[in-house]
Amino acid sequence: MSHTPGTRQAQKRKTRRALLDAALELLEEQSLSSLGLREVTRAVGIAPTAFYRHFRSTADLGVVLVEEALGSLHATIRTIVATSGDSDERIVRSVELIARHVATHPAHVRFIARERHGGVQSVREAIRGQLALFGEEVRAQLATDPESAGWHEDDLLMLAGLYVDQMLITASQFLESLDAPEDEKRRVAQLATRRLRLISIGRVHWLD
């Protein structure tokens, strides 16, 4: 019995998803530059040549993983920057949301942490591009705050970059403490909170 076009497309999407999931699992123990195409296809149970029906290379697959991993963070960052309340409330809320995201997407966070400075140029560039988008989103929100009156656009973007960088550092530290005792997780949260408060204090006095 021949398959209908709809059935074939559904199977293609299923295989593509399986390749991404298999690669992400394999990448928990190695870098993308060392990942073999045959490893991925063996995990999925398809012939190596079938890989090219879905991706041009493992680097191409890696770029898609970047889009998935950081794409899922956009909603979290929008929630963080749009959180109402005073500075301390926003900071506490930010740290809570980052911790929750790491607990929900540990493999994605691990992949970005490893590949941000990894050996695959196209993946590094894709990560850099996504982080630039985050910076613009945070800058746009910061510009609406009363504290930003009189700030130059370049300075706002610099401040946004500090916040984004600290979010990534915090995510990496939460990742490292996933299986740690609760007091270690609290220590990570407290340190992240203090660092964000330090950035906020500097913001208040930047124009002094």
C-alpha positions as CSV (number, residue, x, y, z in Angstrom):
1,M,0.0,0.0,0.0
2,S,1.5,3.4,-1.0
3,H,1.7,6.1,1.5
4,T,-0.2,9.4,1.0
5,P,1.8,12.6,0.8
6,G,0.5,13.6,4.3
7,T,1.6,10.3,5.8
8,R,5.1,10.7,4.2
9,Q,5.4,14.2,5.6
10,A,4.3,13.1,9.0
11,Q,6.9,10.3,9.0
12,K,9.6,12.7,7.8
13,R,8.8,15.1,10.7
14,K,8.9,12.2,13.1
15,T,12.3,11.1,11.8
16,R,13.7,14.6,11.9
17,R,12.5,15.0,15.5
18,A,14.1,11.7,16.4
19,L,17.4,12.8,15.0
20,L,17.3,16.0,17.0
21,D,16.4,14.2,20.2
22,A,19.1,11.5,19.7
23,A,21.7,14.2,19.0
24,L,20.8,16.2,22.0
25,E,21.1,13.1,24.2
26,L,24.5,12.2,22.7
27,L,25.7,15.7,23.2
28,E,25.2,15.4,27.0
29,E,28.5,13.6,27.0
30,Q,30.5,15.2,24.1
31,S,30.8,18.3,22.0
32,L,29.2,18.8,18.6
33,S,32.5,18.8,16.8
34,S,33.1,15.3,18.0
35,L,29.6,14.0,17.2
36,G,29.6,11.5,14.3
37,L,26.7,11.4,11.8
38,R,26.7,7.6,12.1
39,E,26.3,7.8,15.9
40,V,23.1,9.8,15.5
41,T,21.6,7.7,12.7
42,R,22.5,4.5,14.6
43,A,20.6,5.8,17.7
44,V,17.5,6.5,15.5
45,G,17.8,3.2,13.5
46,I,18.1,4.7,10.1
47,A,20.8,4.5,7.3
48,P,23.4,7.2,7.4
49,T,22.5,8.4,4.0
50,A,18.9,9.1,5.2
51,F,20.4,11.8,7.5
52,Y,20.8,14.1,4.5
53,R,17.1,14.1,3.8
54,H,16.7,16.2,7.0
55,F,20.0,18.1,7.5
56,R,23.0,19.0,5.4
57,S,25.5,18.2,8.2
58,T,25.8,17.7,11.9
59,A,26.6,21.5,12.0
60,D,23.3,22.2,10.4
61,L,21.6,20.0,12.9
62,G,23.4,21.9,15.7
63,V,22.1,25.2,14.4
64,V,18.5,23.9,14.6
65,L,19.2,22.8,18.2
66,V,20.4,26.3,19.0
67,E,17.1,27.7,17.6
68,E,15.2,25.2,19.7
69,A,17.2,25.7,22.9
70,L,17.4,29.5,22.9
71,G,14.0,29.9,21.2
72,S,12.4,28.3,24.3
73,L,14.1,31.0,26.4
74,H,12.5,33.9,24.7
75,A,9.2,33.5,26.6
76,T,11.1,33.2,29.9
77,I,13.2,36.4,29.2
78,R,10.1,38.3,28.2
79,T,8.4,37.2,31.5
80,I,11.5,38.3,33.4
81,V,11.8,41.8,31.9
82,A,8.1,42.4,32.1
83,T,7.7,41.4,35.7
84,S,6.2,44.2,37.7
85,G,7.3,45.3,41.2
86,D,10.4,46.9,42.6
87,S,14.0,45.9,41.6
88,D,14.4,43.2,44.3
89,E,11.1,41.6,43.4
90,R,12.1,41.4,39.7
91,I,15.5,39.9,40.6
92,V,14.0,37.2,42.8
93,R,11.5,36.4,40.1
94,S,14.2,36.3,37.5
95,V,16.3,33.8,39.5
96,E,13.3,31.6,40.1
97,L,12.4,31.5,36.4
98,I,15.9,30.7,35.4
99,A,16.1,27.8,37.9
100,R,12.7,26.5,36.6
101,H,13.9,26.7,33.0
102,V,17.1,24.8,33.8
103,A,15.2,22.1,35.6
104,T,12.8,21.7,32.7
105,H,15.4,21.9,29.8
106,P,18.7,20.7,31.2
107,A,19.9,19.1,28.0
108,H,19.3,22.3,26.0
109,V,21.1,24.4,28.7
110,R,24.0,22.0,28.7
111,F,24.3,22.1,24.9
112,I,24.4,26.0,24.8
113,A,26.8,26.2,27.7
114,R,29.2,23.8,25.9
115,E,28.8,25.1,22.3
116,R,28.8,28.8,23.0
117,H,32.6,28.7,22.7
118,G,32.8,25.3,20.9
119,G,34.5,24.3,17.7
120,V,31.6,24.6,15.2
121,Q,31.6,28.1,13.8
122,S,28.0,28.1,12.4
123,V,26.7,27.0,15.8
124,R,28.7,29.7,17.7
125,E,27.4,32.3,15.3
126,A,23.8,31.0,15.7
127,I,24.2,31.3,19.5
128,R,25.7,34.8,19.2
129,G,22.7,35.8,17.0
130,Q,20.2,34.5,19.5
131,L,21.9,36.3,22.4
132,A,21.9,39.5,20.4
133,L,18.1,39.2,20.1
134,F,17.8,38.6,23.8
135,G,19.9,41.8,24.4
136,E,17.6,43.8,22.1
137,E,14.5,42.5,23.9
138,V,15.9,43.3,27.3
139,R,17.1,46.8,26.1
140,A,13.7,47.6,24.7
141,Q,12.1,46.8,28.1
142,L,14.8,48.6,30.1
143,A,14.1,51.7,28.0
144,T,10.6,51.9,29.3
145,D,11.7,52.0,33.0
146,P,11.8,55.4,34.7
147,E,15.3,54.7,35.8
148,S,16.4,54.7,32.1
149,A,15.6,58.4,31.6
150,G,18.6,60.1,30.1
151,W,20.4,56.9,29.1
152,H,22.1,56.6,25.8
153,E,20.9,53.7,23.6
154,D,24.4,52.1,23.6
155,D,24.5,52.2,27.4
156,L,21.1,50.5,27.6
157,L,22.3,47.8,25.3
158,M,25.4,47.4,27.4
159,L,23.3,47.0,30.5
160,A,21.0,44.5,28.7
161,G,24.1,42.5,27.8
162,L,25.2,42.4,31.5
163,Y,21.8,41.0,32.4
164,V,21.8,38.4,29.6
165,D,25.3,37.3,30.5
166,Q,24.4,36.9,34.1
167,M,21.3,34.9,33.2
168,L,23.5,32.5,31.2
169,I,26.0,32.3,34.1
170,T,23.2,31.6,36.5
171,A,21.7,28.9,34.2
172,S,25.0,27.2,34.0
173,Q,25.5,27.2,37.8
174,F,22.0,25.9,38.3
175,L,22.7,23.1,35.8
176,E,25.8,22.1,37.7
177,S,23.8,22.0,40.9
178,L,20.8,20.0,39.6
179,D,21.8,16.9,41.6
180,A,23.3,18.8,44.5
181,P,21.8,19.1,48.0
182,E,19.2,21.8,48.5
183,D,21.5,24.0,50.4
184,E,23.9,24.2,47.4
185,K,21.0,25.2,45.2
186,R,20.1,27.9,47.6
187,R,23.7,29.1,47.6
188,V,23.5,29.4,43.8
189,A,20.3,31.3,43.9
190,Q,21.6,33.7,46.6
191,L,24.8,34.4,44.7
192,A,22.8,35.0,41.5
193,T,20.5,37.4,43.4
194,R,23.5,39.3,44.8
195,R,25.1,39.7,41.4
196,L,21.9,41.0,39.8
197,R,21.5,43.4,42.7
198,L,25.0,44.7,42.1
199,I,24.2,45.3,38.5
200,S,21.0,47.1,39.5
201,I,22.9,49.3,42.0
202,G,25.3,50.3,39.3
203,R,22.4,51.1,37.0
204,V,20.9,53.5,39.6
205,H,24.2,55.5,39.8
206,W,25.4,55.2,36.2
207,L,24.5,58.8,35.4
208,D,25.9,60.3,38.6
